Every structure is written in C-alpha cells, then in structure tokens.
Amino acid sequence: MIGWYVHHHGWGHVTRMQAIRPHIDDDVTVFSSLPQPASLPARTTWVQLPSDSEPVVGPDGVHREAHELGDVTAGGTLHWAPLRHPGHQARLAAMADWVAIHPVSTFVVDVSVEVTILTRLLGVPTVVFAQPGERTDAPHRLGYDLADRILAPWASGTIEAQGLADHDERVHRVGAVSRYDGRERAAGARHERRVLFLSRTLDAPRLAATIELLTADGWIVDTAGAGDDDRVADVWPLLRRATVVVSAAGQNGIADLAAADTRALVIAQERPFGEQEHTARVLADLGLAVTVRDDATPDEVVDGIRRAAVIAPGWQAWQATGAAARAAAVIAGVAA
C-alpha cells in the first residue's frame, strides 16, 4: 500500500500523480483537500481532507483567519501549521489513522514539509517531490533532510536547484513528467500559423487585445484554460496542431510542451519561491522557448509568438519521454 499526498494549489500536483499512477503496481491511497477527480485508476482510493485554511472560531469566540490564530510557521521551521485549527488537526489525524491500520510501504509527498514530517515520524519511508525556485529556507531543507528519496521532475543539466546540493545521493532527476507521455505524434499535423494559449498567462483585456492582433495578422487562435470557460479535457490535439503554444512556466505545462515537441512562448507567472521565473530562465538559456515578462504588452506577446514560430527547440533535453515510468520506479524501489 502506498500513500500519496497531493497539494491542493492548482491542478498540477494531481495531474502529476495521474501521470505516474498507471506505472505503479501497488494499491494507492491519495490524500488531498481537492475533490476527487472524475476518474481514478483501478486500485486507487481518494480521501478528501478538510481544509486547513478556513476561518475558525478562536478561543475568544471570534471568527478569525487561520494565520490570525498565531504563528503558522513555528518560528520559521514550517510553512503552514496553524495553531488550534480543527481542519489542520483533522487532516493530519486522518493520515496518521490510515497509516496506523494499513501496511504502508511508502508515502509520496507532493508537496508539504508538514506531511513529510508526519509520515516520517510515523516510521514510513517518504518520497518527496522537489520543485524549481529558491528553496533553501529552513522548512524546505528540513523536508529534504527527512526524505528517503527526492524526485526532481526535470532532467539532469537543466534546473539547478541549490536546495538539493547536499542531497545528491538521494535525488533522482527523472525528467519532466507529462500526462501525454507516450501519446502518438501525428506526422505533419501542425498548421503553419496557428497559436494555442494554454493556461492563464494573460489577463482578459491583454488576451483579447493579443488575439485581435493575431487574427488581423492571419493567425488561427485556440485557447485552453486561458479564460474562465474554455477548459479542455484533452489538450493533446490542440498542442500537436499549433505552430506556437503560449504557456505559463509551470512544471506540468512545460512537460506537456516537451511531450508534444512544440514551439513555445513562455510567460512566467508569479509563484512562491520564484518557481516559474527560475524555470523560464532555464528554458531561455537552453534555447527551448522564447520568453517574455509577465507584464508584456499585447504587441510584445505577438512579437514573441512570431520569434518562437521560427525556432526549432530541442525538447529531448527536457527528457519527458519515459519520465513518469522512471518516477514510478523510484517510488517502487523505496516501497520494496
């Protein structure tokens, strides 16, 4: 039995689990504040955890935000551990109770230093996911120190994660994990002037203005998750037929670009620890994508798309092919 914690920020962490899960033979129980996805692989159980950030009634009877109840970082040792918060206590108890009654071989944590601490204190081997960015703070260092294995979802020689410098013997750089790894690439499928806006990279006014400029210039424009009502369940056909894909610099989005071997304009979004800015710099340095600032004007975005259209990236350096299976092999090795 394998436990798996999925962080609730965005859908990237659950998407990564879904990509790796088919390569794991053991039963898996997933813990997350997110609602259960519409479909799960066989022998996969989803446990929805209570929220640890909802306002609660404090000792004085007044409703307060979680961070108003006291120091949520325990003096900078942790990232999020609100005091006297029933939701926080209940979610940790749910995982501890599950470990107590199941023969757990390992616990995958993506990502939470607090869950890493809990599972290791319970005597369960842990596999922790690393992330790009400046992660040398005390909580990240503690989480990496406790991990039996650290999964870095990027290729060797790409992301330089300073926080992992002292842990090389436990770090496995498996490549970029994409949900589309293994999907067939139809030959000659791309349109010569077609752009896909993948995920929310521009605010609505700038997106509309950019699309207007592109349309006037003869481009066909598709969107998937770039607005409020354009979510697409299977983006693969759009990725494969686009000349250029405009994407944020999140790990899953970039992994999908690599799996599709597509030309890209990347616009890093503001994230904790500079995660996307770090990734975008590496992509630009390796010549894998054109990048523009997150406050780029519509004219600058259009110019970036035109430049990206004539660059043939060497996405093999990102090692998306087989990454999910390599990650599963690391988890299975710890479980064994």
HELIX and SHEET records of a PDB file:
HELIX    1   1 GLY A   12  ILE A   20  1                                   9    
HELIX    2   2 ARG A   21  HIS A   23  5                                   3    
HELIX    3   3 ALA A   66  GLU A   68  5                                   3    
HELIX    4   4 PRO A   86  ILE A  101  1                                  16    
HELIX    5   5 VAL A  113  LEU A  121  1                                   9    
HELIX    6   6 ALA A  138  LEU A  146  1                                   9    
HELIX    7   7 GLN A  162  ARG A  170  5                                   9    
HELIX    8   8 ALA A  204  ALA A  216  1                                  13    
HELIX    9   9 TRP A  236  ARG A  241  1                                   6    
HELIX   10  10 GLN A  251  ALA A  260  1                                  10    
HELIX   11  11 PRO A  272  GLY A  274  5                                   3    
HELIX   12  12 GLU A  275  ASP A  285  1                                  11    
HELIX   13  13 PRO A  298  ALA A  308  1                                  11    
HELIX   14  14 TRP A  315  TRP A  318  5                                   4    
HELIX   15  15 ALA A  323  ALA A  335  1                                  13    
SHEET    1   A 7 THR A  44  GLN A  48  0                                        
SHEET    2   A 7 VAL A  28  SER A  32  1                                        
SHEET    3   A 7 ILE A   2  VAL A   6  1                                        
SHEET    4   A 7 THR A 106  ASP A 110  1                                        
SHEET    5   A 7 THR A 126  PHE A 129  1                                        
SHEET    6   A 7 ARG A 149  ALA A 152  1                                        
SHEET    7   A 7 VAL A 171  ARG A 173  1                                        
SHEET    1   B 2 VAL A  56  VAL A  57  0                                        
SHEET    2   B 2 HIS A  63  ARG A  64 -1                                        
SHEET    1   C 5 ILE A 220  ALA A 224  0                                        
SHEET    2   C 5 ARG A 194  LEU A 198  1                                        
SHEET    3   C 5 VAL A 244  SER A 247  1                                        
SHEET    4   C 5 ARG A 263  ILE A 267  1                                        
SHEET    5   C 5 VAL A 290  VAL A 292  1                                        
END                                                                             
